[in-house]
Amino acid sequence: MNDTTADATGVQSAIDREVELVTSAIDLVASGGAPSAMVGGLRLATAVLEIVAPHARAKGVRLEPLWSADETLTDIRIRRGPTE
């Protein structure tokens, strides 16, 4: 395995972990288990938001990205309510 393949595998693993965290929070809020949730410190939020947005819309849950000042990390707030 070359360095490029290893880097790509590492990025995909990180995206998969972050997607799993946000998807779990979406399911928690959609089920009524919590009125809202926050997943913090995401490094790959742009990719994660693209992946989970259809699931959030289907569940009637709103995603609100909260970008850090330097945009290196992002928190995502998940709330029940109309999606955009």
C-alpha positions, 0 to 999 in steps of 0.5 A: 500500500502506498502513502496515497492509498493509506492517506485515502483510507485514513480520510475515509475511515474518519468520514465514516466515524463522523457520519456514524456519530451524526447519524446516531444523533439524528436518530436520537433526536428524530425518535424524541429521545432528545429535543436536540443534540450536538456533535462537536469537533468534526474535521470533515464536516462538509463531506459529512453534511453531504452524506447525512443531509438526506437522512436528516430530511427524511427524519424531519430533523434540521442540521445546523453547522457551527463553524469554528473561527478558523474553520478547521473544526465544526460542531453540528447541532441537530434539532427537530423541526422543518428542514431547509 
